[in-house]
Each structure stands twice: as C-alpha cells, then as structure tokens.
Amino acid sequence: MKSLHSQGSRYGRNDGQVLVLFALFSLVLILFVGLGLDLGFAYITKAQLSKALDASSLAAVSNYSGADKGAKAITVAQSTFYANYGSNGIVGRAVGGQVTPVGNFWTDPAGNLIYTNSASTKINTYFLRVLGALPGASQWKTLTVGDTAVATRAPVVMTLVLDRTGSMDPNGPAPSNCGLTTQGGKYLPGAVKEFIDIFDETLDRAALVTFSVSARNDVPMTASKGLFKQNIINTVNGLNWAGNTCSIAGLTNALVIQNGVNVASNVVKVVVFFTDGRANTSMYKFPTSPPGGITLTFGGNDPIQANCPPFPDPGASFWLTNGNNSTCKSINCGDSNLCTVGNMTPTQVWTNANGVEHYFCASWITEDATNRCVLIANQTRASGNFVYAVGLTAGVNAFAPPTIETLQEMANDPDSSSFDPSQPVGAAFLSHGEDLSEVFQQVAADIILRLVQ
C-alpha cells in the first residue's frame, strides 16, 4: 500500500508539470501567432502605402511645371495618393484621421527632376496590445507604418516637324487641289498648344520645323533651357498654308537639329512628325555644268485617284525648285524639254533611293519620297532619337492621306511589319481632325512615360 501511494503521487506530480509546461508553451504560441497577425496587418498597410506613394510620385513628375514651382503637380500627386490608398487606411485599424503624404521636388546634378514622397500611419494591434498592459509597454498598443517613394523625370530634347502645305488650309478646299483639303489648320494650333504645354521650360528644350515644298527652322533649339512654349504656339498660330508635301526636307532639318545638340546620357531625344498627306515631293542632287551638283526639290502632285481625274499619271506636271522660288514645270512624264534651275544639266530622269533611274512621274516620285522619309527616320533613330509619327486623314476630305503602314515604319512602331526592337521604339497615330488634340495627348503621354522612372 505504501509503495502504491508513492507511485500515484509521482504520477500526479508529472501531470502537474505537463499542465504547467502546456500553459507556458500555449502562451508563447499565442504571442507568436498574435505577433504574426499584427505584423501581417502592418505589412498589408505598408503595401497599401507603397502602392499609393508610387502612383502619387509618378503623377507628380508627370505633371510637373516649373511655372508654378510644382504646386499643381503636388495637388495631382495628393489626389492620386488618396485614389489609391483612401483617407483612413484599412477600415477599423488606422489610428487618427487622414494620412497626408509629404513630397518635395529637387534636381540632381545630372539635371533630372526628383520627387521624394513619404507617408506614415498608425494601426491598432490586437494581440500585441496585451503587452501594452504591462508597466512601461504602452507603445505596443499601436504600430507605426511608413514608406517613401522616389520618382525621377529625365529632361527631353525635342523637335516638332509640322506640315504647312496647302491642303492644311483651314479656310476650305483649294480648286487647284481637286477641291479637297483636310483643313488641318483648324485643328493643329490647338493640338500643338495642349501638347507643348505638357513639357517644362526649366527642364526641357524644344525646336520647331515646318515644311511644304521646303523646310524652315521656325523656332531654333536654344543652347540651354529656355522659353520655347510661346514661341512655338505663336508660330503655329500664324502659319500660312501653301505648297506641296516635301516631308523629306522637314525630317532632314530635324535630324540636323537633334544631332547638333550635346546632351547628357540621361536626356531623352524625340522627334514628333505630323503630316496630312503622303510625301509627294522628293529631293535629288542633279548634275551641273560645271560639275559639282545642285540639290533640287521636285514633284508636287499625287498619283492618280478615282476622285481626282485632273491629275493623270503618268503625265503629271511637277515642280522643280531650289527652294528659293526659282521653279519650272514639266508637263509630260519623260518630257525631253525639261527646263532647268541654275546650272543644272538637262535630264529626263533621276536616280531614286534604291539606285534605280526613273522618269519624273507622280507615282515614282511619291514612292521615292516615301522611301526617303523612312530612311531619314531610320537615321534619326540610329542617332538615339525616339520618332513619333502622326497622320491626319480628316475623313472623306483627305487627298492622298498618309498610310498607317508608312507612319509605323517611320516610328518603328511595334505594329510595323519592319519593327526592330534594337532601335528606339516610337509610335504611329492617325487622326480624323476633331480628335487631333487627343492624339497629340497620347504622344505626350508616351513620351512622358519614357522620361519617368
């Protein structure tokens, strides 16, 4: 009996020890589970903050304007933050009122615009607040969660290349153009104003080239950052619409301008090309006497179209000019009485971009002019420039409108059949006129995305 009593007591003591250990381990387990749950809520809150701060920072640098020292951009940034985060964080968890992001702009030594954006909030704990009941441990009743986001916006150096040909005349159709016109001059000034206003004169640089039968550098690229917006807006508002479509001249001038700018590696270089017609005018270096050659512009008429019988092909009249109003006409394709400009040697043919001789017929001139536009665009991209190409069709009033295929090839658009991913990737767009401002806004948005990281 004594030994049985002793054994029972021993078993009782063991049972008590197990209960104590179980209680201790259960408490530790509960604390770890509680810690995991509270920290999980903190992680979710931080993820919310991070998402909202990232979106807010990108919105800030995308909408920056030095004219108001970024005040508008900061307002947009805060609205974007609340759209992505909400005013009170996770419902039932946040402590206090609205979470307010704090951001500021600054410029680094490379000229990049930087926006640093921070926000924090407190959340109530569930399990850790048990520790807060201990003397001196009240801080465990809440957790502070915060994050910081940084967005960078690189400077841009850009040349606009805009069509000012006769078909752009906003006052109506010209009889010499088969009664057809896009009236693009009604839409272009407003579209350009909204487009150029997106960029910043304290960060960016811009030039303007316009073209018809020849090209003009209307607003030069400044040697450093400076005023270009109003100069471009005023110039486009005052354009005279006349002449044929020598897109080659405009693109060539833009290439020279962009190559003449010394920029740091972080600068984004862009050429934006706009036209309402197919290139119908080409350029060629004709032989001269004495030898040396003279570069002349020739063409001026589109290939035959069903809705425009006055322009037969072959047999289309064409202009031959040195760009200084010294012109002559040839009436028949292959005319043996071709007039000359300056000391040009009379000829019935010219050699196209592919090295093939052709008579001066509208279809062959247009084909060559189109090919040369693509070649110049390729050279522009090879120099590190992004190319954007916008064509205006204006519905049934368009006369020989640019084709989306040609614009895509010029821009190296991903939808182009000749897309080259190793070259700067641009984009091509078509507009029917009333939506030209929206199309230019799409171009600006794509450029800004390349500036921001």
C-alpha positions in Angstrom: 0.0 0.0 0.0 2.8 2.4 0.8 4.6 1.8 -2.5 1.3 2.2 -4.4 0.7 5.5 -2.7 4.2 6.8 -3.6 3.8 5.8 -7.2 0.4 7.6 -7.5 1.9 10.8 -6.1 4.7 10.6 -8.6 2.2 10.3 -11.5 0.3 13.3 -10.1 3.3 15.4 -9.9 4.2 14.6 -13.6 0.7 15.5 -14.7 1.0 18.9 -13.0 4.3 19.6 -14.7 2.8 18.8 -18.1 -0.1 21.2 -17.5 2.4 24.0 -16.4 4.5 23.4 -19.5 1.5 23.3 -21.7 0.3 26.6 -20.3 3.7 28.2 -20.8 4.1 26.9 -24.4 0.5 27.9 -25.2 1.2 31.5 -24.0 4.3 31.6 -26.1 2.4 30.2 -29.1 -0.4 32.7 -28.7 2.1 35.5 -28.5 3.8 34.4 -31.7 0.5 33.9 -33.5 -0.6 37.3 -32.3 2.7 38.8 -33.4 2.3 37.2 -36.8 -1.2 38.5 -37.3 -0.4 42.1 -36.1 2.8 42.2 -38.3 0.7 40.8 -41.2 -1.7 43.7 -40.9 1.2 46.1 -40.7 2.6 44.5 -43.9 -0.7 44.9 -45.7 -0.9 48.6 -44.6 2.7 49.2 -45.8 1.9 47.6 -49.2 -1.1 49.9 -49.5 1.1 52.9 -48.7 3.8 51.8 -51.1 1.3 51.4 -54.0 -0.3 54.8 -53.3 3.1 56.6 -52.9 4.5 55.1 -56.1 1.4 56.2 -58.1 1.5 59.6 -56.4 5.2 60.2 -57.1 4.8 59.2 -60.8 1.9 61.6 -61.1 3.9 64.4 -59.6 6.8 64.2 -62.0 4.5 63.6 -65.0 2.6 66.8 -64.2 5.4 69.0 -63.1 5.5 72.6 -64.3 8.3 74.9 -63.2 6.0 77.9 -63.8 4.2 77.2 -60.5 7.2 75.5 -58.9 5.3 72.2 -59.0 2.3 73.3 -57.0 -0.2 71.8 -59.5 1.8 68.6 -59.6 1.8 68.2 -55.8 -2.0 68.7 -55.8 -2.3 66.0 -58.5 0.1 63.8 -56.5 -2.0 64.0 -53.4 -5.3 63.3 -55.3 -3.6 60.2 -56.8 -2.4 59.1 -53.4 -6.0 59.2 -52.0 -7.4 57.5 -55.1 -5.0 54.6 -54.5 -5.0 54.5 -50.6 -8.1 56.1 -49.2 -8.2 58.8 -46.5 -8.1 56.5 -43.4 -6.1 53.4 -44.4 -7.6 50.0 -43.6 -11.0 50.4 -42.1 -11.1 49.8 -38.3 -7.3 49.6 -38.0 -5.9 53.0 -38.6 -5.5 55.4 -35.7 -6.2 59.1 -36.2 -7.5 60.9 -39.2 -6.4 61.4 -42.8 -3.0 60.1 -43.8 -1.2 63.0 -45.6 1.7 62.3 -48.0 4.6 64.8 -47.8 6.5 65.3 -51.0 9.1 67.7 -52.5 10.8 68.3 -55.8 14.6 68.7 -56.3 17.0 68.5 -59.2 20.1 66.2 -59.2 23.5 67.2 -60.7 22.6 65.4 -64.0 19.5 67.7 -64.4 16.9 65.0 -63.5 13.8 66.1 -61.7 13.4 64.1 -58.5 10.2 63.8 -56.4 10.5 62.3 -52.9 7.3 61.3 -51.3 6.6 59.9 -47.8 3.7 59.0 -45.6 3.0 57.1 -42.4 0.1 55.9 -40.3 -0.5 54.1 -37.0 -2.6 50.9 -36.7 -4.2 49.3 -33.7 -2.8 46.0 -32.6 -4.9 43.1 -31.3 -2.5 40.7 -29.6 0.5 42.9 -29.1 -1.7 45.3 -27.1 -1.7 42.6 -24.4 2.0 43.6 -23.8 0.8 47.1 -23.7 -0.9 46.4 -20.4 2.5 45.8 -18.8 4.1 48.7 -17.0 6.1 50.9 -19.4 5.0 49.0 -22.5 2.1 51.1 -23.8 3.8 51.5 -27.2 2.7 48.0 -28.2 -0.9 49.1 -28.4 -0.2 50.6 -31.8 2.3 50.2 -34.6 3.6 53.0 -36.9 3.9 52.0 -40.5 5.5 54.3 -43.1 7.1 54.3 -46.6 8.9 56.5 -49.0 8.8 56.6 -52.8 11.1 58.4 -55.2 10.3 59.1 -58.9 12.7 60.6 -61.5 11.9 62.5 -64.6 14.6 63.0 -67.2 14.9 66.1 -69.4 13.7 65.9 -73.0 15.2 67.5 -76.2 12.6 67.5 -78.9 12.0 68.8 -82.4 8.4 69.2 -83.8 8.2 68.7 -87.6 4.8 70.0 -88.8 3.1 70.1 -92.2 2.1 73.6 -93.5 1.1 72.5 -97.0 -1.9 73.9 -99.0 -4.2 71.0 -98.1 -3.9 72.2 -94.4 -5.7 75.5 -95.2 -8.4 75.9 -92.6 -10.5 78.2 -94.9 -11.7 75.4 -97.2 -10.8 73.5 -100.3 -8.4 74.9 -102.9 -9.6 74.5 -106.6 -6.0 73.5 -107.6 -6.3 70.6 -105.2 -9.3 69.0 -106.8 -11.5 70.8 -104.3 -10.1 68.6 -101.5 -8.5 69.6 -98.3 -8.2 68.3 -94.7 -8.5 71.8 -93.3 -5.9 70.6 -90.8 -5.0 74.2 -90.0 -8.2 74.3 -87.9 -7.1 71.6 -85.6 -3.3 71.8 -85.5 -2.8 75.1 -83.4 -4.9 73.9 -80.5 -3.4 70.4 -80.5 0.1 71.8 -80.5 -0.7 74.2 -77.7 -2.0 71.5 -75.4 0.8 69.2 -76.4 3.7 71.7 -75.8 2.2 72.9 -72.5 2.8 69.5 -71.0 6.6 70.0 -71.2 8.6 72.2 -68.9 10.8 75.1 -69.8 13.1 74.6 -66.8 13.9 71.0 -67.7 13.3 70.6 -71.4 14.3 72.0 -74.8 12.3 72.1 -78.0 12.5 73.3 -81.6 10.0 73.7 -84.4 10.5 72.8 -88.1 7.7 73.3 -90.6 7.6 72.1 -94.2 5.8 72.3 -97.5 7.9 72.4 -100.7 10.8 73.3 -98.5 11.5 73.3 -94.8 12.0 76.2 -92.3 13.6 76.1 -88.8 10.9 78.4 -87.3 11.9 78.0 -83.6 15.5 77.1 -83.1 16.8 74.8 -80.4 18.1 77.1 -77.6 21.7 76.5 -76.4 20.3 75.8 -72.9 16.9 75.5 -71.2 14.8 78.5 -72.1 11.4 79.9 -73.3 10.1 77.8 -76.2 6.4 77.2 -75.5 5.0 80.6 -76.5 7.3 80.9 -79.5 6.1 77.5 -80.8 2.4 78.3 -80.1 2.6 81.8 -81.7 4.4 80.4 -84.8 1.9 77.6 -85.4 -1.0 80.1 -84.9 0.5 82.3 -87.6 1.4 79.7 -90.3 0.5 80.3 -93.9 -0.8 77.1 -95.6 0.6 76.6 -99.1 2.8 74.4 -101.2 3.4 70.7 -101.7 4.5 67.9 -99.3 8.3 67.6 -99.1 8.4 65.7 -95.8 12.0 64.8 -96.5 13.1 68.4 -96.0 11.4 68.7 -92.6 12.7 65.4 -91.4 16.2 66.2 -92.6 16.2 69.5 -90.8 15.0 67.8 -87.6 17.8 65.3 -87.8 20.4 68.0 -88.2 19.0 69.9 -85.2 18.9 66.8 -82.9 22.4 65.8 -83.9 23.6 69.3 -83.2 22.6 69.2 -79.5 25.1 68.0 -77.0 23.2 66.2 -74.2 24.0 64.0 -71.3 23.2 60.3 -71.4 20.1 60.7 -69.3 18.4 63.1 -71.7 15.5 61.7 -73.9 15.7 62.8 -77.5 12.5 62.9 -79.5 11.3 63.9 -83.0 7.5 64.3 -83.5 6.4 64.3 -87.1 3.0 65.4 -88.4 1.5 65.5 -91.9 -1.9 65.4 -93.6 -0.6 64.0 -96.8 1.6 61.4 -98.5 5.0 62.7 -99.3 4.7 63.8 -103.0 7.9 65.8 -103.3 11.4 64.4 -103.3 15.0 65.8 -103.3 17.9 64.9 -105.5 21.4 66.1 -106.3 21.3 66.8 -110.0 24.5 67.0 -112.2 25.6 70.5 -113.1 27.9 72.2 -115.6 30.5 72.9 -114.4 30.4 69.7 -112.3 29.6 69.9 -108.6 25.9 69.1 -108.4 22.9 71.0 -107.2 20.2 69.7 -104.8 16.7 70.4 -106.0 13.2 69.6 -104.9 10.9 68.1 -107.4 7.4 66.6 -107.6 4.3 68.3 -106.1 1.4 66.1 -107.4 -0.1 62.9 -106.0 -0.6 59.8 -108.1 -4.0 59.5 -109.8 -7.0 58.9 -107.6 -10.5 58.0 -108.6 -11.9 61.2 -107.1 -9.4 63.5 -108.8 -9.3 63.0 -112.5 -7.4 66.2 -113.4 -4.1 64.7 -112.2 -3.2 61.9 -114.6 -0.2 59.6 -114.0 1.9 59.3 -116.0 1.8 62.8 -117.4 1.6 64.6 -114.1 3.0 68.1 -114.1 5.6 68.7 -111.4 7.7 71.4 -109.8 11.5 71.6 -109.9 12.8 74.1 -107.4 15.9 75.1 -105.4 13.7 76.2 -102.5 14.1 79.9 -103.4 11.1 80.4 -105.6 13.2 79.5 -108.7 10.9 77.0 -110.3 9.9 75.5 -113.6 7.3 72.9 -114.8 7.4 69.8 -116.9 4.0 68.7 -118.3 4.7 65.2 -119.6 6.3 62.2 -117.9 9.7 61.9 -119.7 9.4 65.3 -121.4 12.5 65.8 -123.5 12.2 69.6 -123.0 12.7 69.5 -119.2 13.6 73.0 -118.0 16.5 73.5 -115.6 17.2 75.5 -112.5 20.6 77.3 -112.0 23.4 75.4 -113.8 21.6 72.0 -113.7 22.3 69.8 -116.6 19.1 68.9 -118.5 17.9 65.4 -117.8 14.8 63.3 -118.3 15.5 61.0 -115.3 16.7 60.9 -111.8 18.0 58.1 -109.6 15.8 57.1 -106.7 16.8 56.0 -103.2 17.2 52.4 -104.3 19.6 53.3 -107.2 17.0 52.9 -109.9 16.6 55.6 -112.7 13.0 56.8 -113.3 11.2 59.4 -115.3 9.6 62.3 -113.4 6.2 60.6 -112.9 4.0 61.3 -109.9 3.8 57.7 -108.7 7.5 57.1 -108.9 8.2 60.5 -107.2 5.8 59.7 -104.4 7.3 56.2 -103.9 10.8 57.6 -103.7 9.7 60.4 -101.3 8.1 57.9 -99.0 11.1 55.6 -99.1 13.4 58.5 -98.2 11.2 59.6 -95.3 11.6 56.1 -93.8 15.4 56.2 -94.5 15.7 59.5 -92.7 13.6 58.3 -89.8 15.9 55.3 -89.5 18.9 57.6 -89.4 17.2 59.7 -86.7 16.6 56.6 -84.5 20.1 55.4 -85.1 21.2 58.7 -83.6 19.4 57.8 -80.4 16.1 59.6 -81.1 12.6 58.3 -80.5 10.3 59.1 -83.5 6.6 59.6 -83.3 4.5 60.0 -86.5 1.0 61.4 -86.7 -1.1 61.4 -89.8 -4.3 63.4 -90.5 -6.9 61.8 -92.7 -9.9 64.1 -92.0 -12.3 61.6 -93.3 -13.5 61.9 -97.0 -11.8 65.2 -97.4 -8.3 63.8 -97.3 -6.3 63.8 -100.5 -3.7 61.1 -100.7 -3.6 60.8 -96.9 -0.5 59.2 -95.2 -0.8 55.5 -94.7 -0.6 54.0 -91.2 1.9 51.5 -92.6 4.4 54.2 -93.6 3.9 56.1 -90.3 4.5 52.9 -88.3 7.7 52.2 -90.3 9.0 55.7 -89.7 8.3 55.5 -85.9 9.5 51.9 -85.5 6.0 51.2 -84.0 5.7 47.6 -82.6 2.8 47.1 -85.1 5.1 47.8 -88.0 5.9 44.8 -90.3 9.6 46.0 -90.2 9.7 46.6 -86.4 13.2 46.4 -85.0 13.3 46.0 -81.2 17.0 47.0 -81.1 16.1 50.5 -82.3 14.3 53.2 -80.2 10.6 52.3 -80.2 8.2 55.0 -81.1 4.5 55.1 -82.1 2.3 56.0 -85.0 -1.2 57.5 -84.9 -4.0 58.5 -87.3 -6.4 61.4 -86.7 -9.6 62.4 -88.4 -9.2 66.0 -87.4 -11.6 66.6 -84.4 -9.6 64.2 -82.3 -6.1 65.7 -83.1 -5.7 67.2 -79.7 -6.4 63.8 -78.1 -3.9 62.1 -80.5 -1.2 64.6 -79.5 -2.0 64.0 -75.9 -1.4 60.3 -76.5 2.0 61.1 -78.0 2.9 63.3 -75.0 1.8 60.6 -72.6 4.0 58.1 -74.3 7.0 60.5 -74.2 6.4 61.3 -70.5 6.4 57.5 -69.7 9.9 57.3 -71.2 11.0 60.3 -69.1 9.8 58.9 -65.8 11.1 56.0 -63.7 
